Amino acid sequence: GARRYVPYAAPFVTVVGGYLLARWLRRASDPRRRLEAAYDRLEVYDKTLFIDEPTARLYAERLYAAMNQVGTDSETIFTVLDSLRSRSDLLAVQKAFGARWYGLTSANGSWVGRVTGLSKALDLNGWLREELSGDDMRRVERIYQRLGQSI
């Protein structure tokens, strides 16, 4: 009867319990929550804002798509960043970008990368720092400087 299944219950309960504990701990310490909370408090000044919220989201998605692939599409990154006219435009795009998983499992958001530390939550600036270097990074720094923002 039921006694046949008792030896199998302990490993099952241990695995499920471990999974649920890891999930709870990950959610409690999710760095994306802290970054997104900071962006929720971000003030975007309407007087110098030249793009609307849907455009900011579109730009954020273009930047993400340009960096979340094998090989960075730096031309798209610079097309988007060069089109920004003010610090408020940049802040609106940063707010729309939010915090996204970067690393081994950034494309699918797998929990394996997060639990093992192979992925990390980064904002737009973090993604740019990870994806660009040399002349490309200096160009981003000049764009940010023109917009009155540091990277």
Disulfide bonds with the S-S distance in Angstrom:
none
